[in-house]
Amino acid sequence: MIFSDSKVFDIIPVPFICMFPHIFLVRGHDRFPLWKDVSHADHSGGLCIVVIPHHEIHIPISSFTLFISRLTFTRTVEYMSNNLVFDALQFMYGRESYGPYDQKFNQNNFTFRISYQGHLYPLILTIAFEVISSVRIVDGSCSYDPSDGQEDRSRDLCVVEGDTDSMGLKYPNGPKISEKKIRLDPLFTEVGFESIPRTVMPASEMSPDLAYQIIHDELMLDGNARLNLATFVGTWMEPQAQKLANETFDKNIIDKDEYPQTAEIEMRCVSILSHLWNSPDPENSTGCSTTGSSEAAMLGGLAMKRRWQHRMKSEGKSIDKPNIVMGINVQVCWEKFAKYWDVEMRLVPMEGDRFNLSAGEAVKLCDENTIGVVTILGSTFDGSYEPVKEICDALDEFQRKTGVDVPVHVDAASGGMLAPFIDPELVWDFRLPRVVSINASGHKYGLVYPGVGWIVWRDTGMLPKDLIFNVNYLGSSMPTFALNFSRSGSQVILQYYNFLRLGFEGYRKVHGYAREVATYLSGEIEKLGPFELITRGDELPVFAFRLSDDIKNFTVFDVSNRMRERGWLIPAYTFPANRTDLAVLRVVVRRGFSHDLADMLLADLKRQLPLLESQPVPIYDEKSGSGFHH
């Protein structure tokens, strides 16, 4: 057990702190702990580290390589190498019972540093380990054999040495699944289920209540979805919608012969979207549901590639080098599309204050091998709309000059079910003749739980017939164009529920309120002083903000981690090329995020600012920050 200060005994009884089968006491000298014997007959042991507020301990380790990543107060984190298991648990005693900690590496030697900035309660961190070889204590030229029972108090610091060959690191980038069994509470367990394996199937069945409780308790460690300001995905639906979901989970939407009404409802949704997006022939709409907007985007890209191939073959030209043009701010699904289907991805980088695709930059990259240009109605980096009409106009001029006809696909994952209701004057959809297809996420501003997406083509000619499969399924010939097959029809049912329940006016009210909250919140954050807005939430109800240039002692990653203490999940990340110098925080306002929650967020941010401003230097950066990857 390591103590940074003996006063901890006055705060919490020691037996209550550490509950491991093998505890080896390790006494500290001020801020530098001395490691005692950690070898054992079964080569396992445990440590309990207690750090009181405003103290720091250093645990130097050499000769074998460990990996200890950033921990959070809400999780059990387990790391495993070939013969070494780190099972690190943090017991929580109040909101401010943890602070920032990180790791420092120097080849085979590093120091595990715990720097604790809490105010009320000690940080308590338990570590269990298992080693194959015996472990002894060394300190440079001096060595100490624990078997002689003598403790060398003349040194301030000793380190543990082990067998380097048996300590190889399997996976240096994150936690591994522990092979330790889950020990159950003896008051509630069943005979034969005092413990259960984590990674293999139990040998026999257990009661449904026990299985439910085990999983339910583990899931409590997840973040609160309603306070997750990183996600665009819907986190709230009405009880009636949830009831419909429970009634329709078992319907396989691919089986249209057995569930014809579900298939009919899917086509109604496609028709509704065709009207909403101003299709020139909405009564003969062409489209389908997907598992999400990523699949829908890939289907749109496939259709563009196949039409390009047909055109090039008809002209006797090569089809070996297709390319697709888009801004570097596109969602990762487009990178997958380009890689999976061998299409050169021509990305327009950010420059200065331009954070998305512009008309001029798009045209520069187009040629006769361009299968299409992808425009984004609602960038995930900052919530801004790309100028779809300007890009289409520029491509019209490009065609007049070169004869090359380049189609446009609109990735409206977020904006497709928002702009028609609160930006009706914005021309971005099938009103532009160059737009051949549009995808959207039903589970974003379509207000459905994940996962459902939609793809709609301008007309039947935009979807090549040789991409459509007619499948003989359960005695019925069924046309299908999808990357997936069997899936539940419940999300499609929920989408139709929202269309009926809200109607045009209901969607307008919901999204108008979200924008009102977003612009209010961004304005109040701007008034706090240290922050500068990149966007204001007046397009998508999403805004990004940065720190002022004169702030040197904390980063946006520090802000993100501080806000996590109160349960707020606010992503911090850097922009892509050529603005990797710009690090921002981003807030997504969705249905269910009210003015009341916005005021709570502001209050918590104001509460954290004095603590952040008192830091002498930044603690987190993009590598050690919140772990959010855009």
JOCORMO-V879623 format. One record per residue. RES is the residue in one small letter. OMEGA is omega as a letter, one per 40 degrees, with the letter a starting at -180 (none if undefined). Layout:
RES_OMEGA + RES_OMEGA
This chain:
m_a + i_i + f_i + s_i + d_a + s_a + k_a + v_i + f_a + d_a + i_a + i_i + p_a + v_a + p_a + f_a + i_a + c_a + m_i + f_a + p_a + h_a + i_i + f_a + l_i + v_a + r_a + g_i + h_a + d_a + r_a + f_a + p_i + l_a + w_i + k_a + d_i + v_i + s_a + h_a + a_i + d_i + h_i + s_a + g_i + g_i + l_i + c_a + i_i + v_a + v_a + i_a + p_i + h_i + h_a + e_i + i_i + h_i + i_i + p_a + i_i + s_i + s_i + f_a + t_i + l_i + f_i + i_a + s_i + r_i + l_i + t_a + f_a + t_a + r_i + t_a + v_a + e_a + y_a + m_i + s_a + n_a + n_a + l_i + v_i + f_i + d_a + a_i + l_i + q_i + f_a + m_i + y_i + g_a + r_a + e_a + s_i + y_a + g_a + p_i + y_a + d_a + q_i + k_a + f_i + n_a + q_a + n_a + n_i + f_i + t_i + f_a + r_i + i_i + s_a + y_a + q_i + g_a + h_a + l_a + y_i + p_i + l_a + i_a + l_i + t_a + i_i + a_a + f_i + e_a + v_i + i_a + s_i + s_a + v_i + r_a + i_i + v_i + d_a + g_a + s_a + c_i + s_a + y_a + d_a + p_a + s_a + d_i + g_a + q_i + e_i + d_a + r_a + s_a + r_i + d_a + l_i + c_a + v_a + v_i + e_i + g_a + d_a + t_a + d_a + s_a + m_a + g_a + l_a + k_a + y_a + p_a + n_a + g_a + p_i + k_i + i_a + s_i + e_i + k_i + k_i + i_i + r_a + l_i + d_a + p_i + l_a + f_a + t_i + e_i + v_a + g_a + f_i + e_i + s_a + i_i + p_i + r_a + t_i + v_a + m_i + p_a + a_a + s_a + e_i + m_a + s_i + p_i + d_i + l_i + a_i + y_a + q_i + i_a + i_i + h_a + d_i + e_a + l_i + m_a + l_i + d_i + g_i + n_a + a_a + r_i + l_i + n_a + l_i + a_a + t_i + f_a + v_a + g_a + t_i + w_i + m_a + e_i + p_i + q_i + a_i + q_i + k_i + l_i + a_i + n_a + e_a + t_i + f_a + d_a + k_i + n_a + i_i + i_a + d_a + k_i + d_a + e_a + y_a + p_a + q_i + t_i + a_i + e_i + i_i + e_a + m_i + r_i + c_i + v_i + s_i + i_a + l_i + s_i + h_a + l_a + w_i + n_i + s_i + p_i + d_a + p_a + e_i + n_a + s_i + t_a + g_a + c_i + s_i + t_i + t_i + g_a + s_i + s_i + e_i + a_i + a_a + m_i + l_i + g_i + g_i + l_i + a_i + m_a + k_a + r_i + r_i + w_i + q_i + h_a + r_a + m_i + k_a + s_i + e_i + g_a + k_a + s_i + i_a + d_a + k_i + p_i + n_i + i_a + v_i + m_i + g_a + i_i + n_a + v_i + q_a + v_i + c_i + w_i + e_i + k_i + f_a + a_a + k_a + y_a + w_i + d_i + v_i + e_a + m_i + r_a + l_i + v_a + p_i + m_i + e_i + g_i + d_i + r_a + f_i + n_a + l_i + s_a + a_a + g_a + e_i + a_a + v_a + k_a + l_a + c_i + d_a + e_i + n_i + t_a + i_i + g_i + v_i + v_i + t_a + i_i + l_a + g_a + s_i + t_i + f_a + d_i + g_a + s_i + y_i + e_a + p_a + v_a + k_i + e_i + i_i + c_i + d_i + a_i + l_i + d_i + e_i + f_i + q_i + r_a + k_a + t_a + g_a + v_a + d_a + v_a + p_i + v_i + h_i + v_i + d_a + a_a + a_i + s_a + g_a + g_i + m_i + l_a + a_i + p_a + f_a + i_i + d_a + p_a + e_a + l_a + v_a + w_a + d_a + f_i + r_i + l_a + p_a + r_i + v_a + v_a + s_a + i_i + n_i + a_i + s_i + g_a + h_i + k_a + y_i + g_i + l_i + v_i + y_i + p_e + g_i + v_i + g_a + w_i + i_i + v_i + w_a + r_i + d_a + t_a + g_a + m_i + l_a + p_a + k_a + d_i + l_a + i_i + f_i + n_a + v_i + n_a + y_i + l_i + g_a + s_i + s_a + m_i + p_i + t_i + f_a + a_i + l_i + n_i + f_a + s_i + r_a + s_i + g_a + s_a + q_i + v_i + i_a + l_i + q_i + y_i + y_i + n_i + f_i + l_a + r_a + l_a + g_a + f_a + e_i + g_i + y_i + r_a + k_a + v_a + h_i + g_i + y_i + a_i + r_i + e_i + v_a + a_a + t_i + y_a + l_i + s_i + g_i + e_i + i_i + e_a + k_a + l_i + g_a + p_a + f_i + e_a + l_i + i_i + t_a + r_a + g_a + d_i + e_i + l_i + p_a + v_i + f_i + a_i + f_a + r_i + l_i + s_a + d_a + d_i + i_a + k_a + n_i + f_a + t_i + v_i + f_i + d_i + v_a + s_a + n_i + r_a + m_i + r_i + e_i + r_i + g_a + w_i + l_a + i_a + p_i + a_a + y_i + t_i + f_a + p_a + a_e + n_i + r_i + t_i + d_a + l_i + a_a + v_i + l_a + r_i + v_i + v_i + v_a + r_i + r_a + g_i + f_a + s_i + h_i + d_i + l_i + a_i + d_i + m_i + l_i + l_a + a_i + d_i + l_i + k_a + r_a + q_a + l_i + p_i + l_i + l_a + e_i + s_i + q_i + p_a + v_i + p_i + i_a + y_i + d_a + e_a + k_a + s_a + g_a + s_a + g_i + f_i + h_a + h_none
